[in-house]
Amino acid sequence: MARRLLIVAHAPSPNTRTLLEAAERGARSPEVSGVEVEVSAPLETGPESVLACDAILLGTTENLGSMSGALKDFFDRCYYPVLERQQGLPCALYIRAGRDGTGTRRQAETIITGLRWRWVQPPLILQGTWDPAFADQVDELAEGLAAGLETGII
């Protein structure tokens, strides 16, 4: 039975869409088989998708020192329905931050701690002016998450 990776990312701009595409590309790498990938926007993702996944990759912009309202809405709608049923869920996060990303990171870490999900690595903060290498970093993050899921190490 295939394991399931859910990617929930807010992608309101061409650069953040590039990051989302990189996440999907990495998760669907030919090096990884046996992992089903679902990609969804935060406002279109509900608790049923979280309950059906074996790992989750989150993506957000930093808006005024906080995560996007769309990702916060996702957490608001999903928190209690998944709280007792998805403890230990492996997760990762990338943040597209024009500034430093620490406010967004802190906010996400607080929510993830409350959900009792398990970080597979510290949040990836893509900081400063746009760099095309950001897409490579997100691709690697997603491929690593999918590979870990496939092999059962996460």
C-alpha positions in Angstrom: 0.0 0.0 0.0 1.4 3.4 -1.0 2.2 6.0 1.6 0.6 9.4 1.1 2.3 12.8 1.2 0.2 15.9 1.4 1.6 19.2 0.2 -0.3 22.2 1.5 1.2 25.5 0.2 0.0 29.0 -0.2 1.3 30.2 -3.6 -0.1 33.7 -4.5 2.8 34.9 -6.7 4.9 33.6 -9.6 7.8 32.9 -7.3 5.8 31.0 -4.7 4.1 29.0 -7.5 7.6 28.1 -8.6 8.3 26.9 -5.1 5.1 24.8 -5.1 6.0 23.3 -8.4 9.5 22.5 -7.1 7.9 20.8 -4.0 5.6 18.7 -6.3 8.5 17.8 -8.6 10.7 16.7 -5.7 7.9 14.7 -4.1 7.2 13.0 -7.4 10.9 12.3 -8.2 11.6 9.2 -10.3 13.9 8.1 -7.4 10.9 7.7 -5.2 8.1 5.2 -5.9 5.4 4.0 -3.6 4.4 7.5 -2.4 1.1 9.1 -3.5 1.3 12.9 -3.6 -1.6 15.2 -3.1 -1.1 18.9 -3.7 -3.6 21.3 -2.4 -4.1 25.0 -1.6 -4.6 25.8 2.1 -8.1 27.2 1.6 -9.1 24.1 -0.3 -7.7 21.5 2.2 -9.7 20.1 5.0 -9.2 17.7 7.8 -10.1 14.7 5.7 -6.9 15.2 3.6 -4.8 15.5 6.7 -6.3 12.4 8.2 -5.6 10.5 5.0 -1.9 11.4 4.8 1.2 9.8 6.2 3.3 13.0 6.1 2.7 16.7 5.3 4.8 19.4 3.7 3.6 22.9 4.3 4.5 26.0 2.4 3.8 29.7 3.3 4.7 33.2 2.6 5.7 35.5 5.4 3.2 38.3 5.7 3.9 41.1 8.1 6.0 38.7 10.3 3.3 35.9 10.3 2.3 32.9 8.2 -0.1 33.6 5.4 -3.8 34.0 6.4 -4.6 31.0 4.1 -2.3 28.6 6.0 -3.6 30.0 9.3 -7.1 29.3 8.1 -6.1 25.7 7.2 -4.8 25.2 10.7 -7.9 26.8 12.3 -10.2 24.5 10.4 -8.1 21.3 10.8 -6.7 21.7 14.3 -9.3 20.0 16.4 -10.6 17.4 13.9 -7.1 16.0 13.5 -5.6 16.7 17.0 -6.2 13.3 18.6 -5.9 11.3 15.4 -2.7 12.5 13.7 -0.3 12.9 16.6 3.3 12.1 15.4 2.6 13.1 11.8 5.9 13.7 10.1 6.0 17.3 8.8 8.2 19.8 7.1 7.8 23.5 6.3 9.2 26.0 3.9 8.8 29.8 4.3 9.3 32.4 1.6 10.4 35.3 3.7 11.3 38.7 2.3 12.7 39.6 5.8 13.8 37.1 8.4 11.0 34.6 8.7 11.4 34.1 12.4 7.9 35.3 13.3 6.4 32.9 10.8 8.6 30.1 12.0 7.7 30.7 15.7 4.0 30.8 14.8 4.2 27.5 12.9 6.3 25.8 15.5 3.7 26.7 18.2 0.9 25.2 16.1 2.9 22.1 15.2 3.8 21.5 18.8 0.1 21.8 19.8 -0.8 19.3 17.1 2.0 17.0 18.4 3.3 16.6 14.8 6.9 15.6 14.4 9.4 17.8 12.5 11.6 15.8 10.1 13.9 18.8 9.8 13.8 22.4 11.0 11.7 24.8 8.9 13.4 25.9 5.7 13.5 29.7 5.5 14.0 31.1 2.0 15.1 34.6 3.1 15.7 37.9 1.3 15.4 38.8 -2.4 14.3 36.0 -4.8 17.0 33.5 -5.6 16.3 30.8 -8.2 18.2 28.4 -5.9 15.2 28.5 -3.5 13.4 26.2 -5.9 16.2 23.6 -5.7 16.1 23.8 -1.9 12.3 23.1 -1.8 12.7 20.3 -4.4 15.3 18.6 -2.2 13.2 19.1 0.9 10.2 17.5 -0.8 12.2 14.6 -2.3 13.8 13.9 1.0 10.5 13.8 2.8 9.0 11.5 0.1 12.0 9.2 0.2 11.9 9.0 4.0 8.2 8.2 3.8 8.8 5.5 1.2 11.6 3.8 3.2 9.8 4.1 6.5 12.5 6.1 8.2 10.0 8.9 9.0 
